[in-house]
Amino acid sequence: MAATVVSADVLGLHAGATSVCVRRAERIRHVPAVAARLSGGWVFGDAAASLETTDVLAEDRGDDSAELLTGLVRYAAAVIGAPPNIGTVVAVHPTKWSARRRDALYTAARNVARNAELVPAAVAACDAADVGADERCVTLEVMPDGVTATSLEPIRGGRAVIDRVARDPGLPADEVDSDDGATRLRSLIESVAGRVDPDVLLVTGIPGEPAGVDLCGRLGERIGRGIRVVPVAASEMLAPITEVLEAGTGRVAASRSEVGSSTAQWLQDVRAPMPEPSRAPRFGWMVAGALIVIVVVVAMVFISADEGAREFVADRGGAASAETVRAEPIDDASVTATRDPGASAFATIDLGVVRLDLPSYWRIRDSGVQDPGRAELLPDSGPDRRIVIVYSHLADGMDSDAVARSLAARATARSDVIRDVESDTRFGDRPVISYVEVPDEFSTVRWSVVVMPGLQVSIGCQFLADEWTGIRSECEQAVHTVEPV
């Protein structure tokens, strides 16, 4: 039977108000979140304490945020004894953080690890606390610059989901233990939970730490109404997210996702980038079911790929030239996903010709029906996003410039659905050719084309409109880790 253990290849990191809590295996350290200029560079943490310091986590510092966060994360990793290029960093951040600050933290984490995952503090607190799947839960993040309230939906056997978020920036931590503070806290809780009180109130930040337990108790007395108040410290949040399942065998195979009748048609059709212009499209629809008297119908129309459309940069029957990249047939591969036990919650997906890493809850969709040179990956959470991998051999002498020219020519021919072609950009910490495919009003596909010696790999990440953040990290990870076998 598999046992839950704390992996030394997973680094847990919590960005708090004034410090970073870092955990590796059973070791826990708190690092001051400060930086100071020294000899034209930056020093961090304890090394900066005696100098004129900058608070790294206090606010969004624009272009400096990524540099300072990267230095602080590197320092914290060194303090805890993490080896260079550790397997995974799971970083917990304040729920209020903007997308830009989250991106900066993600970049910082990727500078010290092969994989990175971000978790909002409200979600990490709910996962760490003993909250039942049928309990209404609200998290309060009490920080020096205000209080953030988040209502959550605990998921049985899975990570909690954020429902609503509200913030009172005018309620600093040193004023919450007052009559006025209690009134404002009750109003804040009601703004996310409605008129029905939550069953559990999780308190993080200053009152959530061991030194603030008494304060947390007083907050519970002031709020009253029979709500169970639970303090959650930063170190407690890091415990469950650094745990992995240790299997009894050397490597474990990932199960393959079954796509049933409830799956959207666009996930049943394997789509390759930019089909030949002369081909006729097909359309598919998905209708989501009804709950009691509420019927939610989600119609999503996607163009399915024709056979051989994966050869986007190929001219059939013609010799390769400066404007042509010939795709050679690739034998079907044994498609498996493997994970080192006790290493991390990420799986290596081996497609025979290429392999890549993704979180272990991603699966290969029914590889028996997929064409050679193509694979489709779906998460266990549901059919609302996917990653398509299309790989083909290049003719001798073909390089990224030739591929980019061919892609640009084909994009011009399909300008109605292909946009924003960039022949020289970076994604996933590597150079790629990128473009965006908009097959209909409901979804978007972001393609990153990685050109390696003799091989072209196109990675397409498809998601519902305006939900790029739900797949961005996995998409970037796929691009970052893809390599020839």
Legacy VTK file of the C-alpha trace (Angstrom):
# vtk DataFile Version 3.0
C-alpha trace
ASCII
DATASET POLYDATA
POINTS 485 float
0.000 0.000 0.000
1.284 3.470 -0.849
2.330 5.626 2.080
2.288 9.412 2.365
5.747 10.845 2.959
7.389 14.264 2.869
9.663 14.419 -0.159
13.120 15.983 -0.016
12.749 16.758 -3.741
9.806 19.091 -3.073
10.470 22.548 -1.656
7.534 24.267 0.010
7.639 28.040 0.211
5.184 30.466 1.835
5.373 34.190 1.079
3.997 35.905 4.154
3.760 39.481 5.379
7.372 40.028 6.384
9.058 36.665 5.927
9.265 33.560 3.791
8.658 30.206 5.446
10.447 27.423 3.615
10.135 23.675 4.163
12.089 20.733 2.771
11.389 17.277 4.160
11.125 17.827 7.939
13.227 20.998 8.020
11.486 24.370 8.392
13.096 27.802 8.311
11.793 31.373 8.355
13.711 33.881 6.239
13.239 37.677 6.517
11.735 38.929 3.254
14.171 41.809 2.864
16.863 42.760 0.397
19.662 45.323 0.457
22.024 46.784 -2.100
25.644 45.784 -1.707
28.471 46.403 -4.172
26.147 46.877 -7.107
24.096 43.759 -6.371
21.528 42.494 -3.882
21.834 40.511 -0.680
18.838 38.918 0.986
17.404 37.701 4.264
19.616 37.716 7.331
22.559 38.918 5.242
20.634 42.134 4.490
19.333 42.761 8.019
22.168 45.064 9.068
21.897 47.222 5.928
19.293 49.622 4.566
16.673 47.105 3.493
13.874 46.851 0.946
10.778 44.842 1.835
10.520 42.367 -1.045
6.924 41.311 -0.362
5.439 44.651 0.729
4.139 45.774 -2.670
4.351 45.262 -6.397
7.664 46.823 -7.411
7.106 46.559 -11.149
10.107 45.336 -13.102
12.126 44.876 -9.891
9.650 42.341 -8.458
10.886 39.393 -10.504
14.548 40.127 -9.737
13.973 40.583 -6.001
11.670 37.575 -5.661
14.121 35.398 -7.576
16.965 36.423 -5.288
14.863 35.864 -2.175
13.691 32.430 -3.325
17.240 31.400 -4.190
18.402 32.553 -0.762
15.610 30.656 0.999
16.369 27.498 -0.978
20.037 27.739 -0.012
19.205 28.321 3.655
17.088 25.157 3.808
19.800 23.145 2.037
17.954 22.490 -1.222
20.189 21.208 -4.021
20.494 23.150 -7.280
17.635 22.417 -9.661
15.475 20.669 -7.072
12.501 18.764 -8.487
9.565 20.992 -7.525
8.827 24.227 -5.718
5.278 24.672 -4.424
4.891 28.344 -3.554
2.030 29.676 -1.408
1.223 33.339 -2.019
-1.284 35.849 -0.608
-4.643 35.359 -2.294
-4.842 39.071 -3.119
-1.722 39.015 -5.322
-2.146 40.235 -8.877
-1.390 38.123 -11.935
1.872 40.035 -12.443
3.105 39.277 -8.936
2.112 35.631 -9.316
4.027 35.483 -12.583
7.075 36.976 -10.883
6.875 34.379 -8.101
6.459 31.591 -10.626
9.528 32.790 -12.520
11.473 32.931 -9.258
10.466 29.379 -8.358
11.431 28.088 -11.781
14.910 29.533 -11.274
15.590 27.009 -8.522
13.489 24.018 -9.604
12.552 21.972 -12.642
8.851 22.406 -11.894
6.805 24.983 -10.022
3.268 25.291 -8.732
1.521 28.274 -7.141
-1.173 27.906 -4.484
-3.209 30.805 -3.000
-2.864 31.037 0.772
-6.623 30.624 1.281
-6.556 27.306 -0.596
-3.421 26.091 1.206
-4.976 26.921 4.598
-8.154 25.000 3.776
-6.139 22.000 2.628
-4.049 22.076 5.804
-6.972 22.427 8.225
-9.457 19.768 9.209
-12.358 21.039 7.107
-15.080 18.644 6.085
-16.328 18.503 2.505
-19.808 19.538 3.716
-18.597 22.482 5.845
-18.838 26.107 4.750
-15.354 27.597 5.016
-13.985 31.153 4.979
-10.322 32.132 5.279
-9.103 35.431 6.747
-5.591 36.525 5.760
-4.629 39.151 8.353
-1.725 41.244 7.093
-0.227 44.609 8.095
-1.829 46.234 5.044
-5.350 44.860 5.478
-7.470 41.729 5.702
-8.499 39.471 2.818
-11.529 37.176 3.178
-12.053 34.191 0.890
-14.940 31.736 0.794
-13.945 28.264 -0.299
-15.567 25.086 -1.436
-13.757 22.079 0.055
-13.461 19.205 -2.406
-13.507 15.656 -1.093
-10.176 14.093 -2.005
-9.000 17.220 -3.849
-7.832 20.791 -3.458
-10.331 23.411 -2.267
-11.792 25.829 -4.821
-12.062 29.608 -4.308
-15.602 30.938 -4.476
-15.459 34.647 -3.551
-12.756 37.074 -2.388
-13.202 40.410 -0.586
-10.683 42.752 0.967
-10.612 45.528 3.569
-7.297 47.369 3.026
-8.171 49.864 5.747
-8.165 47.226 8.497
-4.543 46.614 9.530
-3.576 43.699 11.714
-3.084 45.802 14.836
-6.718 46.997 14.719
-8.560 43.701 14.277
-8.647 43.122 18.052
-11.114 45.955 18.694
-14.862 46.489 18.629
-14.615 48.364 15.334
-12.276 45.704 13.931
-14.686 42.919 14.893
-17.571 44.746 13.217
-15.563 45.166 10.021
-14.474 41.516 10.121
-18.085 40.372 10.418
-19.014 42.571 7.453
-16.105 41.187 5.450
-17.076 37.600 6.218
-20.682 38.267 5.213
-19.539 39.780 1.914
-18.073 36.431 0.840
-20.256 33.958 2.747
-23.624 35.677 2.440
-26.133 35.739 5.269
-25.435 32.160 6.288
-22.477 31.983 8.659
-19.559 29.737 7.691
-18.996 26.628 9.778
-15.235 27.187 9.890
-13.213 30.408 9.905
-9.538 29.847 9.127
-7.212 32.649 10.211
-3.774 33.022 8.639
-1.125 35.700 8.781
-0.198 37.305 12.075
-2.957 35.720 14.230
-2.403 32.384 12.552
1.166 31.966 13.733
1.951 30.366 17.127
2.668 33.753 18.661
-0.753 34.983 17.572
-2.883 32.122 18.897
-4.187 34.227 21.795
-5.153 36.988 19.355
-6.921 34.433 17.177
-8.871 33.238 20.217
-9.991 36.777 21.017
-11.109 37.268 17.413
-13.237 34.144 17.757
-14.856 35.537 20.894
-15.524 38.903 19.258
-17.026 37.400 16.094
-18.992 34.824 18.077
-22.091 33.235 16.505
-20.779 29.721 17.070
-18.272 29.825 14.214
-15.309 27.505 14.718
-12.142 29.630 14.440
-8.938 27.788 13.509
-5.488 29.412 13.259
-3.321 28.078 10.421
0.403 28.832 10.493
2.587 29.108 7.381
4.504 25.964 8.312
1.221 24.064 8.630
0.215 25.074 5.105
3.467 23.696 3.710
3.099 20.252 5.286
0.405 18.778 2.987
1.692 20.364 -0.214
5.161 18.841 0.247
3.762 15.358 0.776
3.740 12.775 -2.005
2.577 9.201 -2.312
5.450 6.781 -2.013
4.705 3.712 -4.119
6.020 0.255 -3.476
7.557 -0.164 -6.943
10.241 1.715 -8.812
7.979 3.489 -11.294
4.261 3.645 -11.699
2.329 3.883 -14.936
-0.269 6.585 -15.320
-3.778 5.508 -16.140
-5.341 6.682 -19.342
-8.283 9.008 -19.288
-11.563 7.702 -20.547
-13.502 10.244 -22.527
-17.181 9.613 -22.109
-20.292 11.020 -23.641
-20.205 14.033 -21.312
-16.881 15.205 -22.734
-16.918 18.209 -25.035
-16.632 17.383 -28.719
-13.501 19.488 -29.008
-11.846 17.131 -26.558
-13.013 14.098 -28.488
-11.515 15.405 -31.726
-7.721 15.534 -31.712
-6.804 18.907 -33.055
-3.483 19.689 -34.721
-2.177 23.177 -35.447
-3.398 25.012 -38.525
-4.956 22.467 -40.935
-4.505 22.731 -44.686
-6.596 25.632 -46.035
-8.302 23.420 -48.619
-9.815 21.105 -46.057
-13.411 21.477 -44.916
-14.009 21.910 -41.181
-16.307 19.917 -39.015
-18.095 21.337 -36.013
-18.881 19.794 -32.637
-21.074 20.786 -29.777
-21.097 20.032 -26.071
-24.177 20.405 -23.908
-23.549 20.310 -20.165
-26.282 18.619 -18.107
-28.960 19.960 -15.800
-29.081 20.274 -12.014
-32.649 20.129 -10.587
-34.448 22.930 -12.460
-31.320 24.856 -13.438
-30.107 23.912 -16.886
-26.693 25.150 -17.888
-25.958 24.758 -21.576
-22.436 25.400 -22.710
-22.005 25.315 -26.477
-18.462 25.109 -27.682
-17.655 24.942 -31.367
-14.254 23.756 -32.476
-12.818 22.812 -35.822
-11.541 19.242 -35.801
-8.363 18.238 -37.542
-8.254 16.170 -40.677
-5.906 13.268 -41.084
-2.363 14.498 -41.570
-3.112 18.048 -40.486
-0.402 17.702 -37.846
2.067 18.323 -40.709
1.395 22.006 -40.575
4.750 22.956 -42.056
4.782 20.166 -44.638
4.109 20.420 -48.345
2.879 17.032 -49.433
4.785 15.453 -52.271
7.298 18.285 -52.646
10.972 18.452 -51.813
12.054 20.569 -48.886
13.185 24.066 -49.745
13.840 27.273 -47.881
10.084 27.699 -47.527
9.196 24.057 -46.930
9.682 21.701 -44.016
9.041 18.056 -44.802
7.472 15.984 -42.025
8.583 12.362 -42.091
6.391 9.574 -40.675
7.070 8.646 -37.088
6.348 5.186 -35.787
3.646 4.902 -33.171
5.118 4.929 -29.692
4.353 3.209 -26.468
2.816 6.069 -24.550
3.275 5.910 -20.811
3.484 8.356 -17.956
5.872 7.558 -15.126
6.695 9.071 -11.773
9.593 8.459 -9.457
8.135 7.423 -6.102
8.714 9.913 -3.364
10.143 12.425 -5.822
7.352 14.858 -6.599
3.776 15.073 -7.766
4.896 15.311 -11.379
4.917 12.617 -14.037
7.212 12.114 -17.023
5.067 11.439 -20.080
7.007 9.411 -22.644
5.627 9.627 -26.192
8.339 7.497 -27.761
10.042 10.266 -29.737
9.702 13.027 -27.134
8.912 13.228 -23.442
7.832 15.962 -21.074
6.834 16.538 -17.462
3.369 17.510 -16.234
1.561 17.309 -12.883
0.633 13.685 -12.196
-3.081 14.418 -12.507
-2.626 14.890 -16.267
-3.262 11.801 -18.394
-2.906 10.695 -21.979
-6.253 10.442 -23.648
-6.973 7.015 -25.140
-3.700 6.729 -27.059
-5.060 3.778 -29.034
-7.070 6.121 -31.286
-4.432 8.796 -31.754
-2.368 9.132 -34.887
1.402 8.649 -34.882
3.205 11.862 -34.111
0.353 13.244 -32.062
-0.822 12.955 -28.463
-3.523 14.626 -26.407
-3.281 15.198 -22.663
-6.178 15.903 -20.295
-6.302 16.695 -16.556
-8.269 14.535 -14.136
-10.240 17.618 -13.059
-12.379 17.672 -16.176
-12.553 18.291 -19.912
-12.308 22.070 -19.860
-8.678 22.291 -21.004
-6.141 20.151 -22.805
-2.620 20.058 -24.203
-1.950 18.648 -27.667
1.564 17.543 -28.646
2.395 17.294 -32.366
5.909 16.192 -33.323
7.564 15.553 -36.680
11.023 15.047 -38.151
12.565 17.849 -40.178
14.442 17.513 -43.436
18.205 17.829 -43.232
19.378 21.394 -42.940
16.087 22.821 -41.728
16.393 25.218 -38.798
14.109 27.431 -36.717
14.249 30.293 -39.229
12.975 28.053 -42.026
10.240 26.686 -39.784
9.242 30.220 -38.782
8.976 31.310 -42.418
6.786 28.357 -43.279
4.584 28.959 -40.252
4.195 32.613 -41.175
3.160 31.714 -44.730
0.549 29.249 -43.520
-0.697 31.737 -40.931
-1.306 34.285 -43.691
-3.427 31.716 -45.512
-5.509 31.151 -42.377
-5.590 34.672 -40.963
-9.218 34.211 -39.947
-8.241 31.884 -37.096
-4.442 32.289 -36.724
-3.127 35.390 -34.991
-0.091 36.892 -33.276
2.647 34.848 -34.938
5.972 35.533 -33.233
8.997 33.904 -34.815
11.493 34.799 -32.102
10.119 34.776 -28.568
10.534 32.860 -25.313
8.111 30.748 -23.324
8.861 28.159 -20.677
12.414 29.543 -20.408
13.307 28.510 -23.959
13.121 30.038 -27.461
9.922 29.172 -29.327
7.861 30.182 -32.335
4.436 31.097 -31.015
1.016 31.856 -32.388
-2.581 31.959 -31.220
-5.398 29.987 -32.796
-8.966 31.172 -32.266
-11.166 28.503 -33.865
-14.392 30.025 -32.498
-15.732 32.433 -29.909
-15.578 29.924 -27.067
-11.965 28.800 -26.941
-8.369 29.716 -27.682
-5.311 27.606 -28.470
-1.858 28.946 -27.663
0.792 27.168 -29.688
4.504 27.062 -28.895
6.727 25.474 -31.544
10.042 24.134 -30.276
12.621 23.427 -32.961
15.387 20.980 -32.076
17.990 19.397 -34.373
15.991 17.359 -36.864
12.771 17.633 -34.865
9.845 20.037 -34.557
7.522 19.818 -31.553
4.333 21.900 -31.469
2.628 22.224 -28.079
-0.932 23.531 -28.215
-2.726 24.523 -25.020
-6.485 24.849 -25.511
-8.712 26.520 -22.957
-12.077 28.192 -22.684
-12.213 31.914 -23.362
-10.585 34.083 -20.662
-9.322 31.041 -18.723
-5.657 31.091 -19.746
-4.527 31.268 -16.115
-6.084 27.844 -15.528
-3.608 26.129 -17.844
-0.695 28.539 -18.144
1.614 26.882 -15.612
1.096 23.392 -17.089
1.548 24.760 -20.607
4.771 26.504 -19.662
5.976 23.363 -17.909
5.285 21.232 -20.984
7.277 23.613 -23.177
10.067 23.878 -20.618
10.560 20.132 -20.178
9.895 18.666 -23.633
12.953 16.893 -25.002
13.844 14.094 -27.417
13.919 10.587 -25.997
LINES 1 486
485 0 1 2 3 4 5 6 7 8 9 10 11 12 13 14 15 16 17 18 19 20 21 22 23 24 25 26 27 28 29 30 31 32 33 34 35 36 37 38 39 40 41 42 43 44 45 46 47 48 49 50 51 52 53 54 55 56 57 58 59 60 61 62 63 64 65 66 67 68 69 70 71 72 73 74 75 76 77 78 79 80 81 82 83 84 85 86 87 88 89 90 91 92 93 94 95 96 97 98 99 100 101 102 103 104 105 106 107 108 109 110 111 112 113 114 115 116 117 118 119 120 121 122 123 124 125 126 127 128 129 130 131 132 133 134 135 136 137 138 139 140 141 142 143 144 145 146 147 148 149 150 151 152 153 154 155 156 157 158 159 160 161 162 163 164 165 166 167 168 169 170 171 172 173 174 175 176 177 178 179 180 181 182 183 184 185 186 187 188 189 190 191 192 193 194 195 196 197 198 199 200 201 202 203 204 205 206 207 208 209 210 211 212 213 214 215 216 217 218 219 220 221 222 223 224 225 226 227 228 229 230 231 232 233 234 235 236 237 238 239 240 241 242 243 244 245 246 247 248 249 250 251 252 253 254 255 256 257 258 259 260 261 262 263 264 265 266 267 268 269 270 271 272 273 274 275 276 277 278 279 280 281 282 283 284 285 286 287 288 289 290 291 292 293 294 295 296 297 298 299 300 301 302 303 304 305 306 307 308 309 310 311 312 313 314 315 316 317 318 319 320 321 322 323 324 325 326 327 328 329 330 331 332 333 334 335 336 337 338 339 340 341 342 343 344 345 346 347 348 349 350 351 352 353 354 355 356 357 358 359 360 361 362 363 364 365 366 367 368 369 370 371 372 373 374 375 376 377 378 379 380 381 382 383 384 385 386 387 388 389 390 391 392 393 394 395 396 397 398 399 400 401 402 403 404 405 406 407 408 409 410 411 412 413 414 415 416 417 418 419 420 421 422 423 424 425 426 427 428 429 430 431 432 433 434 435 436 437 438 439 440 441 442 443 444 445 446 447 448 449 450 451 452 453 454 455 456 457 458 459 460 461 462 463 464 465 466 467 468 469 470 471 472 473 474 475 476 477 478 479 480 481 482 483 484
